[in-house]
């Protein structure tokens, strides 16, 4: 590690020494208000979106001094301070000596009564990047989280199952940034339900990479702050947070801690039937009912400690710990009319814990170059115990008994990353990144089966999964001819994947090299409006969850089997995005992917249902049209609307071959309202249309409606009430439209009511010292008065 860092440092020194000339920019910040602290955060960039930042830091006593590359005729300056309004300005040559900047104090009391200082939710889309800075309305109430903010972004669709799609593709990575200098912490979609919108500074989407970056508001004052929430729910019974977003900042050291405790009690039921008609007569009929009761307890904790040495190096430690315990009870009953029945009851207990520490070091060697080193590992252990009873009376031979399945899944992963960001000339910047990751998973399974009046069938086996990945990435961002926004990235991927069985040897071995390019070009049409052309590729590795043994029968006939042979695949996408009018974005794209897996009901040529099959689509084409609109009305309402229309062309060759064509519509609509008396109301509506998923089977439309209200009682206290899935219409259902009358409905009862209270506070060390001084002076006065009595 020391040798690598030394080489990087030498390389950075050579780049600096060979750098073209730079001009010194000096300025002074005038604070018009009572707070005169010197911790204003300063950023300077060659573009208005601050993607190509060549200087970032804090001012010293309101004094600015940094170098501007001579290749820049103009640059953008952004200054933020907790107690003052944000300052953003384009500055062009010739630079004034000791440039004067004025910051005006925020008046929170006046802002609550009068609309002065009102800030809209600013949404900008240029090239490969979209960014939202939540305004007063989005941040104005409790019970609104990062997931709600995502729904308000162009071309981001959130499904009820917390699946997030970006331009028709599933999101690849989600990162949480707790400070401007800290690398992102990888988080799950579930975590987005726990990050309050009031804590978010901005959210950024990288379309070509299908990545999301959530940035929390920086605490730049010397002191500490916290945001605590307690929520009680009926449906999902209990959820609580202990010291979430607890921030401590003193000198050059920052500490951030976040933790959540949750308890979920969720139920769903399913029912299905099918009839096959031959010569207008019923050949066979089956009815099934199933149900499941799932309870989950979880603990999630994150810790980040960062310290800046001088103004060159920033070192940090990031720790993540997660614990989940689940208890799932499932029962099914299927009846074949005139032939018999099948029933089973299963109880599954799952215990999983994950620990992921990492360290990083960032060096700001010059105003236009930084190098970051990051290293960490993930260790996870999941234990599953599945025990059930079954009773089959469906033929000449009855069968009943019990089965026990025990599984131990141990995961170890290591990640090392080196990245360099450098401004080259003008508005052009270069990013280089090398990342190596390794994954080693051991899955130990034990199966015991007791058959009544028959025999005992026991077995045990150990599977191993090993994955090594080396990714070399180069990215260039530039403003061509001072108006065209250009972005080009290219990754060279070396990938080795191996799945082994202890008894049968290597089952799957993939070793491959892939070139993964992406490009976008934005052509300005008029002020703030661009026509953007884009093309990207995505590499998808086998999902670890597909490697784990699973066999369920929750709706009477579902049977999911292993698919460890799922090979790595690539997807390709090209398209164009246009804003024809203000606040409206339209995007047209075409996407192709190979080897996409799908789980669907299978019928024999005679019309007999044979169960669900997980298949690999050999050719999957999607033509999509995305529509997005957002606007603020009367400075009280904020509306955002996302819609996606996809024409799907699926072809599966080989076993179970079929072809299907269908059009699907998906929508997210959100409305937020903030009253003059600090009442806050919000509404979210999600809709999905019918989808034809095979040559015989289709999925019915579904919808979900969520409502919420909150009231700020004081500066620190708020209460909120949320209603989820009010319509109770999210019931994934599939049915047939041929001579086979098939129906399968799963009722996931996601309805719940949440009542919560939120307490937040912020204290400066200066205030604490002042209060301590007052108490000491008061104590001395009391002692002086008491002396004569002694």
C-alpha positions in Angstrom: 0.0 0.0 0.0 2.8 2.4 0.9 4.5 1.7 -2.5 1.3 2.3 -4.4 0.7 5.6 -2.6 4.3 6.7 -3.2 4.0 6.0 -6.9 0.7 7.9 -7.1 2.2 10.8 -5.2 5.2 11.0 -7.5 2.9 10.8 -10.5 0.8 13.6 -9.1 3.9 15.7 -8.5 5.0 15.3 -12.1 1.6 16.3 -13.3 1.6 19.4 -11.1 5.1 20.4 -12.3 4.1 20.0 -15.9 0.9 22.0 -15.4 0.1 25.1 -17.5 0.0 28.5 -15.8 -2.6 29.5 -13.3 -3.9 32.8 -12.0 -4.4 33.6 -8.4 -8.0 34.5 -7.5 -8.5 36.4 -4.2 -11.7 37.5 -2.6 -13.4 38.5 0.7 -16.7 37.3 2.1 -18.8 39.9 3.9 -21.2 38.3 6.4 -24.4 40.5 6.7 -25.7 39.0 10.0 -24.8 38.0 13.5 -23.0 34.8 12.7 -19.5 35.7 11.6 -18.0 32.2 11.7 -15.3 31.4 9.1 -16.6 28.0 8.1 -18.2 28.9 4.8 -17.8 26.0 2.3 -16.3 27.1 -1.1 -16.4 25.3 -4.5 -15.1 26.5 -7.8 -15.8 24.7 -11.1 -15.6 25.2 -14.8 -19.3 24.3 -15.3 -22.5 25.4 -13.6 -23.3 21.8 -12.4 -20.0 21.7 -10.5 -19.0 18.4 -12.1 -15.5 19.7 -12.9 -14.5 21.2 -9.6 -10.9 22.5 -9.5 -11.1 23.9 -6.0 -13.0 22.9 -2.8 -12.4 23.9 0.8 -13.4 26.3 3.6 -12.6 30.0 3.8 -10.3 31.3 6.5 -11.8 34.3 8.3 -13.8 35.1 5.2 -10.7 35.3 2.9 -10.6 33.4 -0.4 -7.4 32.5 -2.2 -7.0 29.8 -4.9 -5.6 29.3 -8.4 -7.7 29.4 -11.5 -6.2 27.6 -14.6 -5.3 30.1 -17.3 -7.3 28.0 -19.8 -10.5 29.1 -18.2 -12.0 32.4 -19.3 -14.8 32.0 -16.7 -15.6 29.8 -13.8 -18.5 29.3 -11.3 -18.2 30.0 -7.6 -20.5 28.4 -5.0 -20.4 29.4 -1.3 -22.7 27.8 1.3 -23.1 28.4 5.0 -25.7 27.0 7.4 -26.7 30.5 8.6 -26.7 32.3 5.2 -28.3 32.0 1.9 -26.4 30.1 -0.8 -24.2 32.2 -3.1 -23.6 31.1 -6.7 -22.0 33.3 -9.4 -20.2 33.1 -12.7 -16.9 35.1 -12.6 -15.1 36.0 -15.8 -11.7 37.5 -16.5 -10.2 40.0 -15.8 -10.6 39.1 -12.1 -11.1 41.9 -9.6 -8.5 42.2 -6.9 -10.0 41.0 -3.6 -13.3 40.2 -5.2 -16.2 41.2 -2.9 -18.8 38.6 -2.0 -21.9 39.3 0.2 -23.7 36.6 2.2 -27.1 37.5 3.7 -28.3 35.8 6.9 -31.2 33.4 6.8 -34.2 34.7 8.8 -36.0 31.5 9.7 -38.8 33.1 11.6 -39.5 35.5 8.7 -39.3 32.6 6.3 -42.1 30.8 8.0 -44.5 33.7 7.7 -43.4 35.5 4.5 -42.2 33.7 1.4 -38.9 35.7 1.3 -36.0 33.3 1.0 -38.3 30.6 -0.6 -36.3 28.0 -2.5 -37.8 25.9 -5.2 -36.7 22.3 -5.7 -34.1 22.9 -8.3 -33.8 20.1 -10.9 -31.3 20.2 -13.7 -30.5 17.7 -16.4 -27.4 18.1 -18.6 -25.7 15.3 -20.4 -25.3 12.1 -18.4 -26.2 13.7 -15.1 -29.4 14.9 -13.4 -29.4 16.6 -10.0 -32.1 17.7 -7.6 -31.6 20.1 -4.7 -34.8 19.6 -2.6 -36.5 22.9 -1.9 -38.6 24.1 1.0 -41.6 22.1 0.0 -39.9 18.7 -0.3 -38.0 19.3 2.9 -40.9 21.0 4.7 -42.4 18.0 6.4 -41.7 14.7 8.3 -42.6 11.3 6.9 -41.0 12.2 3.6 -37.8 10.3 2.8 -35.1 9.9 0.2 -37.3 7.5 -1.8 -39.8 10.3 -2.2 -37.1 12.6 -3.5 -36.0 10.0 -6.0 -39.6 9.8 -7.4 -39.3 13.6 -8.1 -36.3 13.1 -10.4 -36.4 12.8 -14.2 -36.8 9.2 -15.5 -36.5 7.6 -12.1 -39.4 5.1 -11.4 -39.9 3.5 -8.0 -42.0 0.3 -7.8 -43.9 -0.9 -4.7 -41.3 -3.6 -4.1 -38.7 -0.9 -3.7 -37.3 -1.7 -7.1 -35.8 1.4 -8.8 -35.6 1.8 -12.6 -33.5 4.4 -14.4 -34.4 4.7 -18.1 -35.8 1.2 -18.1 -32.8 -0.3 -16.3 -32.6 -1.4 -12.7 -30.3 0.8 -10.6 -26.8 -0.7 -10.3 -25.5 1.1 -7.2 -26.7 3.5 -4.6 -24.2 5.6 -2.6 -24.6 7.7 0.5 -22.2 10.6 1.0 -21.9 12.0 4.5 -19.4 14.7 3.6 -18.1 16.3 0.4 -14.7 14.6 0.8 -15.9 11.1 1.8 -16.3 8.3 -0.7 -19.9 7.1 -0.9 -21.1 4.3 1.3 -23.0 1.6 -0.6 -26.6 1.3 0.7 -29.7 -0.7 -0.1 -33.0 0.6 -1.4 -34.4 -0.1 2.1 -32.1 2.5 3.6 -33.7 5.1 1.3 -36.9 4.7 3.4 -35.0 5.8 6.5 -33.2 8.9 5.3 -35.4 12.0 5.9 -35.7 14.4 3.0 -35.0 17.3 5.4 -31.4 15.9 5.8 -30.6 15.8 2.0 -28.6 18.5 0.3 -28.8 17.0 -3.2 -29.3 13.8 -5.1 -27.5 13.0 -8.3 -28.3 10.4 -11.0 -25.7 9.1 -13.4 -27.9 7.8 -16.2 -25.3 5.8 -18.2 -24.0 4.1 -15.1 -27.5 3.7 -13.6 -26.1 5.0 -10.3 -27.6 7.1 -7.5 -25.7 9.4 -5.2 -27.4 10.9 -2.1 -25.5 13.8 -0.4 -26.4 14.8 3.1 -26.3 18.4 4.3 -22.9 19.4 5.5 -22.5 20.5 9.1 -19.9 23.2 8.8 -20.2 24.7 12.3 -18.2 23.5 15.3 -20.8 21.6 17.3 -23.1 18.7 17.1 -26.5 17.9 15.6 -29.0 15.0 15.6 -32.3 14.0 14.0 -34.3 11.4 16.0 -37.5 9.6 14.9 -39.8 7.2 16.6 -42.6 5.6 14.5 -45.3 3.2 15.5 -47.3 1.4 12.8 -50.3 -0.8 12.5 -49.4 -3.4 9.8 -45.7 -2.9 10.1 -45.9 -2.8 13.8 -42.8 -1.0 15.0 -40.0 1.1 13.7 -37.5 3.3 15.6 -34.3 5.1 15.2 -31.6 5.7 17.7 -29.5 8.9 17.1 -29.8 8.9 13.3 -27.7 11.4 11.6 -25.8 12.3 14.7 -23.0 14.6 13.6 -20.1 15.9 15.6 -17.8 18.5 14.1 -14.8 20.2 15.8 -11.8 21.6 14.2 -10.7 19.3 11.4 -12.5 16.2 12.7 -16.0 15.1 11.8 -17.9 12.1 13.2 -21.2 10.8 11.7 -23.3 8.0 13.2 -26.6 6.6 12.0 -28.6 3.6 13.4 -32.0 2.1 13.0 -34.0 -0.6 14.7 -37.1 -2.1 13.1 -39.7 -4.7 13.6 -42.0 -5.8 10.7 -45.0 -8.0 10.8 -46.3 -8.6 7.3 -48.9 -11.0 5.9 -49.9 -12.0 2.4 -52.3 -14.5 0.9 -52.6 -16.1 -2.5 -55.2 -18.1 -4.4 -55.4 -19.6 -7.8 -57.3 -21.9 -10.1 -57.2 -23.2 -13.6 -59.5 -25.1 -16.0 -58.6 -26.6 -19.4 -61.4 -26.9 -22.0 -61.3 -29.6 -24.6 -64.2 -29.7 -27.0 -66.0 -27.2 -24.7 -65.7 -29.6 -21.8 -63.7 -29.1 -18.6 -60.8 -31.6 -18.7 -59.3 -30.8 -15.4 -59.7 -28.2 -12.6 -57.5 -27.2 -9.7 -58.0 -24.7 -6.8 -55.4 -23.5 -4.4 -55.1 -21.3 -1.4 -52.0 -20.1 0.4 -50.9 -17.7 3.1 -47.8 -16.4 4.7 -47.0 -14.6 8.0 -43.6 -12.9 8.0 -41.9 -11.2 11.0 -38.5 -9.5 10.7 -36.3 -7.8 13.3 -33.4 -5.6 12.0 -30.6 -3.5 13.3 -28.5 -1.2 11.0 -25.6 1.0 12.2 -23.2 3.2 10.3 -20.2 5.1 11.6 -17.9 7.5 9.7 -14.9 9.4 11.2 -12.9 11.8 9.0 -10.0 14.1 9.8 -8.2 16.6 7.6 -4.4 17.0 8.0 -3.3 20.5 7.1 -5.2 21.2 3.8 -3.8 18.3 1.8 -4.9 15.0 3.2 -8.2 13.7 4.5 -8.4 10.3 6.1 -11.5 8.5 7.2 -12.9 5.3 8.6 -16.3 3.9 7.6 -18.0 1.1 9.5 -21.3 -0.7 8.7 -23.0 -3.4 10.7 -26.3 -5.1 10.0 -28.4 -7.7 11.7 -31.6 -9.3 10.4 -33.7 -12.1 12.0 -36.8 -13.4 10.3 -39.5 -15.9 11.0 -41.7 -16.9 8.1 -44.7 -19.2 8.4 -46.3 -20.5 5.1 -49.2 -22.8 4.5 -50.8 -24.0 1.2 -53.7 -26.2 0.2 -54.3 -27.3 -3.4 -57.3 -29.4 -4.5 -57.6 -31.2 -7.7 -61.3 -31.8 -8.2 -62.1 -35.5 -8.2 -58.5 -36.6 -7.7 -57.2 -35.5 -4.3 -55.4 -32.7 -2.5 -52.0 -31.4 -1.5 -51.3 -29.4 1.6 -48.1 -28.3 3.4 -47.0 -26.0 6.2 -43.5 -24.6 6.6 -41.7 -22.5 9.1 -38.4 -20.8 8.1 -36.1 -18.9 10.4 -33.3 -16.8 9.0 -30.5 -15.1 10.9 -28.0 -12.9 9.0 -25.4 -10.4 10.1 -23.0 -8.3 8.0 -19.9 -6.3 9.0 -18.2 -4.0 6.5 -15.3 -1.8 7.6 -13.2 0.4 5.2 -10.6 3.1 5.3 -9.8 5.8 2.8 -7.2 8.5 2.2 -7.7 11.5 -0.1 -4.9 13.8 -1.1 -5.7 17.2 -2.6 -2.3 17.8 -4.3 -3.3 20.9 -6.1 -6.4 22.9 -6.8 -7.0 20.8 -9.9 -6.1 17.2 -8.8 -7.0 14.8 -6.1 -6.1 11.1 -5.4 -8.2 8.8 -3.3 -7.2 5.4 -1.9 -9.9 3.1 -0.4 -9.7 -0.4 1.0 -12.3 -2.5 2.8 -13.9 -5.9 3.3 -17.3 -7.4 3.9 -18.0 -10.4 6.0 -21.5 -11.9 6.2 -23.0 -15.0 7.7 -26.5 -16.2 7.0 -28.1 -19.2 8.7 -31.4 -20.6 7.5 -33.6 -23.3 9.2 -36.6 -24.6 7.3 -38.9 -27.2 8.7 -42.2 -28.3 7.3 -44.8 -31.0 7.0 -46.5 -32.2 3.8 -49.5 -34.4 3.0 -50.1 -35.4 -0.7 -53.2 -37.3 -1.8 -53.1 -36.7 -5.5 -52.8 -40.2 -7.1 -52.6 -43.9 -6.5 -49.9 -43.5 -3.8 -50.4 -41.2 -0.9 -47.4 -39.4 0.6 -46.9 -37.6 3.8 -44.0 -36.7 6.1 -41.7 -33.9 7.2 -38.6 -32.2 5.9 -35.8 -30.2 7.5 -33.5 -28.0 5.6 -30.5 -26.3 7.3 -28.3 -23.9 5.4 -25.2 -21.9 6.3 -24.1 -19.2 3.9 -20.7 -17.6 4.6 -19.6 -14.6 2.5 -16.3 -12.8 2.4 -15.5 -10.0 0.0 -12.6 -7.6 -0.4 -12.5 -4.3 -2.3 -9.5 -2.0 -3.1 -9.8 1.1 -5.1 -7.5 3.9 -6.4 -9.0 6.9 -8.1 -7.5 10.1 -9.6 -9.4 13.3 -10.6 -7.6 15.9 -12.7 -8.5 19.0 -14.5 -6.7 19.1 -17.8 -7.4 22.2 -19.9 -10.4 24.6 -20.1 -13.5 22.8 -18.9 -12.0 19.3 -19.5 -11.5 16.9 -16.6 -10.2 13.4 -16.4 -11.0 10.7 -13.9 -9.1 7.4 -13.6 -10.2 4.5 -11.3 -8.8 1.0 -10.7 -10.9 -1.3 -8.5 -10.2 -4.9 -7.6 -12.8 -7.0 -5.7 -12.9 -10.6 -4.7 -15.8 -12.7 -3.4 -15.6 -16.1 -1.7 -18.8 -17.8 -0.7 -19.4 -21.1 0.9 -22.9 -22.6 1.1 -23.3 -25.6 3.3 -26.7 -27.3 3.2 -28.2 -30.2 5.1 -31.5 -31.8 4.1 -33.4 -34.4 6.2 -36.7 -35.9 5.0 -38.9 -38.3 7.0 -41.5 -40.1 5.0 -44.4 -41.7 6.9 -44.4 -45.5 6.4 -41.6 -45.2 4.0 -37.9 -44.3 4.3 -35.6 -41.6 5.6 -33.9 -39.6 2.9 -31.0 -37.4 4.1 -28.3 -35.5 2.2 -25.7 -32.8 2.8 -23.6 -30.9 0.3 -21.3 -27.9 0.1 -21.2 -25.4 -2.7 -18.6 -22.8 -3.3 -18.8 -19.6 -5.3 -15.7 -17.6 -6.2 -15.6 -14.3 -8.1 -12.7 -12.0 -9.0 -13.1 -8.7 -10.7 -10.7 -6.0 -11.9 -12.2 -2.9 -13.4 -10.1 -0.2 -15.0 -12.1 2.9 -15.8 -11.3 6.2 -17.6 -13.8 9.1 -17.8 -13.6 12.4 -19.6 -16.0 15.3 -19.1 -15.7 18.4 -21.2 -17.5 21.5 -22.5 -16.8 21.5 -26.3 -16.8 24.8 -28.0 -18.1 26.3 -24.8 -21.6 25.0 -25.3 -21.6 21.2 -26.1 -21.5 19.0 -23.0 -19.5 15.8 -23.7 -19.0 12.8 -21.5 -17.1 9.6 -22.4 -16.3 6.7 -20.1 -14.7 3.4 -20.9 -14.1 0.4 -18.6 -12.0 -2.6 -19.2 -13.3 -5.5 -17.1 -11.4 -8.7 -16.2 -13.9 -11.1 -14.7 -13.5 -14.7 -13.4 -16.5 -16.6 -11.9 -16.6 -20.1 -10.7 -19.3 -22.2 -9.0 -18.3 -25.5 -7.5 -20.1 -28.5 -6.0 -18.2 -30.6 -3.4 -19.5 -33.8 -4.9 -19.7 -33.0 -8.6 -16.8 -30.6 -9.1 -16.9 -27.4 -11.1 -20.5 -26.7 -12.4 -19.9 -23.3 -14.0 -16.7 -21.5 -14.8 -16.7 -18.2 -16.7 -13.5 -16.2 -17.4 -13.9 -13.3 -19.7 -12.7 -9.8 -20.6 -15.2 -7.1 -21.4 -15.0 -3.6 -22.8 -17.8 -1.4 -21.4 -18.1 2.0 -23.1 -20.6 4.8 -22.5 -21.0 8.2 -24.2 -23.3 11.2 -24.1 -23.4 14.5 -26.0 -25.7 17.4 -25.2 -26.5 20.0 -27.8 -27.9 23.3 -26.5 -31.1 24.5 -28.1 -31.9 27.5 -26.0 -31.3 28.7 -22.4 -31.4 25.7 -20.1 -32.6 23.2 -22.8 -30.5 20.5 -24.4 -30.9 17.7 -26.9 -28.9 14.8 -25.4 -27.8 11.7 -27.3 -26.6 8.8 -25.2 -25.4 5.3 -25.5 -24.3 2.9 -22.8 -23.5 -0.7 -22.0 -24.0 -2.5 -18.7 -22.3 -5.7 -17.4 -24.5 -7.9 -15.1 -22.8 -10.6 -13.1 -24.7 -13.5 -11.7 -26.8 -12.5 -8.7 -25.7 -14.3 -5.5 -29.3 -14.9 -4.5 -29.7 -17.2 -7.5 -26.9 -19.4 -6.1 -28.8 -20.2 -2.9 -31.0 -23.2 -2.8 -34.7 -22.3 -2.7 -37.9 -24.4 -3.1 -41.2 -22.7 -2.2 -44.8 -23.4 -2.9 -46.6 -20.3 -1.5 -49.4 -20.2 -4.1 -50.0 -23.9 -4.5 -47.9 -24.5 -7.6 -44.9 -22.2 -7.6 -41.6 -24.1 -7.7 -38.5 -22.0 -8.0 -35.3 -24.0 -8.6 -31.6 -23.2 -8.6 -30.3 -21.3 -11.5 -26.6 -21.3 -10.8 -25.8 -21.7 -14.5 -27.0 -18.1 -15.2 -24.1 -16.6 -17.2 -22.8 -13.0 -17.1 -24.5 -10.8 -19.7 -24.3 -7.4 -21.3 -27.1 -5.0 -22.1 -26.9 -2.2 -24.6 -28.9 1.1 -24.8 -29.1 4.1 -27.2 -31.4 7.0 -27.1 -32.0 10.7 -27.0 -33.5 13.1 -24.4 -35.1 16.5 -25.1 -36.8 19.2 -23.1 -39.3 20.7 -25.6 -40.8 23.1 -23.0 -39.8 24.2 -19.5 -40.1 21.6 -16.8 -40.9 18.8 -19.3 -38.4 16.1 -20.3 -39.0 13.4 -23.0 -36.6 10.5 -23.7 -36.8 7.9 -26.4 -34.5 4.8 -26.1 -34.0 1.3 -27.3 -32.4 -1.4 -25.1 -31.3 -4.9 -25.9 -30.1 -7.6 -23.4 -29.2 -11.3 -23.7 -29.9 -14.0 -21.2 -32.5 -12.1 -19.2 -34.1 -14.5 -16.7 -37.9 -14.7 -16.2 -40.1 -16.8 -13.9 -43.4 -17.7 -15.6 -46.2 -20.4 -15.4 -45.7 -23.3 -17.9 -48.4 -25.4 -19.5 -48.0 -28.6 -21.5 -49.3 -28.8 -25.1 -52.3 -30.7 -23.7 -53.1 -27.8 -21.4 -51.8 -29.4 -18.1 -50.2 -26.9 -15.8 -46.6 -28.1 -15.0 -45.5 -25.4 -12.6 -43.5 -22.2 -12.8 -40.2 -22.3 -14.7 -37.3 -19.9 -14.5 -36.0 -19.4 -18.0 -33.4 -17.4 -19.8 -34.6 -15.1 -22.6 -32.2 -15.4 -25.4 -33.2 -12.1 -27.0 -34.9 -9.3 -25.1 -35.6 -6.0 -26.8 -37.3 -2.9 -25.3 -38.3 0.3 -27.0 -39.1 3.0 -24.4 -40.6 6.4 -24.1 -40.0 8.4 -20.9 -42.0 11.5 -19.9 -41.2 13.7 -16.9 -42.8 16.9 -15.6 -42.3 18.9 -12.4 -43.3 22.3 -11.3 -43.9 24.5 -8.2 -47.3 26.3 -8.0 -48.1 29.3 -5.8 -44.9 28.5 -3.8 -47.0 26.0 -1.9 -47.5 23.0 -4.2 -44.8 20.9 -5.8 -45.8 18.3 -8.4 -43.7 15.7 -10.1 -44.8 13.1 -12.6 -42.8 10.2 -14.2 -44.2 7.9 -16.9 -42.6 5.2 -18.9 -44.1 3.4 -21.9 -42.3 0.3 -23.1 -42.8 -1.9 -26.1 -41.4 -5.3 -25.2 -40.2 -8.0 -27.7 -39.2 -11.2 -26.0 -37.9 -14.4 -27.7 -36.9 -17.5 -26.0 -35.2 -20.3 -27.9 -34.4 -23.8 -26.9 -36.4 -25.5 -24.1 -39.8 -24.0 -23.5 -39.4 -21.7 -26.6 -41.9 -18.9 -27.0 -42.3 -15.4 -28.4 -44.3 -12.5 -27.0 -44.9 -8.8 -27.7 -46.6 -6.4 -25.3 -46.7 -2.7 -24.3 -46.5 -1.7 -20.6 -47.1 1.6 -18.9 -45.6 2.5 -15.5 -46.2 5.8 -13.7 -45.1 7.7 -10.5 -47.0 10.8 -9.5 -46.2 12.9 -6.4 -47.9 16.0 -4.9 -46.6 18.0 -1.9 -48.3 20.9 -0.2 -47.0 23.2 2.6 -49.4 25.5 4.4 -48.7 28.9 6.0 -49.4 27.3 9.4 -46.7 24.6 9.1 -49.1 21.8 8.1 -47.6 19.5 5.4 -49.4 17.1 3.1 -48.1 14.7 0.5 -49.5 12.1 -1.9 -47.8 9.4 -4.0 -49.5 7.3 -6.7 -47.9 4.5 -8.6 -49.5 2.5 -11.4 -48.5 -0.4 -13.7 -50.6 -1.6 -16.7 -51.3 -5.1 -18.0 -48.3 -7.0 -19.2 -48.3 -10.1 -21.5 -45.4 -12.1 -20.1 -45.7 -15.2 -22.2 -47.6 -16.6 -25.2 -50.4 -17.7 -22.8 -50.0 -15.7 -19.6 -50.5 -12.0 -18.7 -50.2 -9.9 -15.5 -53.0 -7.7 -14.4 -52.7 -3.9 -13.8 -51.9 -2.7 -10.2 -51.8 0.6 -8.4 -50.6 2.0 -5.0 -51.7 5.1 -3.3 -49.8 6.6 -0.2 -50.9 9.6 1.8 -49.2 11.5 4.6 -49.5 14.6 6.8 -47.2 16.3 9.3 -47.3 19.3 11.6 -44.3 21.2 13.0 -45.0 21.9 16.6 -41.9 24.0 17.3 -38.4 24.5 16.0 -37.4 21.0 17.1 -40.5 18.9 17.3 -42.8 17.5 14.6 -45.5 14.9 14.4 -46.6 13.0 11.3 -49.2 10.4 10.1 -48.8 8.3 7.0 -51.2 5.9 5.2 -49.6 3.3 2.9 -51.3 1.5 0.1 -54.7 3.0 0.8 -56.3 1.3 -2.1 -54.9 -2.1 -1.2 -54.7 -2.8 -4.9 -51.1 -4.0 -5.2 -52.0 -7.6 -5.9 -49.7 -9.2 -8.5 -52.0 -11.3 -10.5 -51.5 -13.5 -13.6 -54.2 -15.0 -15.8 -54.5 -16.8 -19.2 -56.2 -15.5 -22.3 -56.4 -18.7 -24.3 -58.4 -21.9 -24.0 -56.8 -22.4 -20.6 -58.5 -20.5 -17.8 -55.7 -19.9 -15.4 -55.7 -17.5 -12.4 -53.1 -16.8 -9.7 -53.4 -13.8 -7.3 -51.0 -12.8 -4.6 -52.4 -10.4 -2.1 -49.5 -8.6 -0.4 -51.2 -6.5 2.3 -48.9 -3.5 2.3 -51.5 -1.3 4.1 -50.3 0.2 7.3 -50.8 3.4 9.3 -47.7 5.1 10.8 -47.8 7.6 13.6 -44.5 9.2 14.4 -42.7 12.0 16.3 -39.5 13.6 15.3 -37.0 15.6 17.4 -34.0 17.4 15.9 -31.5 19.7 17.5 -28.3 21.5 16.6 -25.8 23.0 19.1 -22.7 25.1 18.4 -19.8 24.8 20.8 -19.7 28.6 21.0 -23.2 28.6 22.4 -22.4 25.9 24.9 -19.4 27.8 26.1 -21.4 31.0 26.4 -24.1 29.1 28.4 -21.4 27.6 30.6 -19.9 31.1 31.2 -23.3 32.5 32.2 -23.9 29.6 34.6 -20.4 30.0 36.2 -21.0 33.8 36.6 -24.4 33.1 38.2 -22.9 30.5 40.5 -20.2 33.0 41.6 -22.9 35.6 42.4 -24.8 33.1 44.5 -21.7 32.2 46.4 -20.9 35.9 47.1 -24.4 36.4 48.4 -24.2 33.4 50.6 -20.9 34.3 52.2 -22.3 36.8 54.9 -24.7 34.1 56.1 -21.8 31.8 56.8 
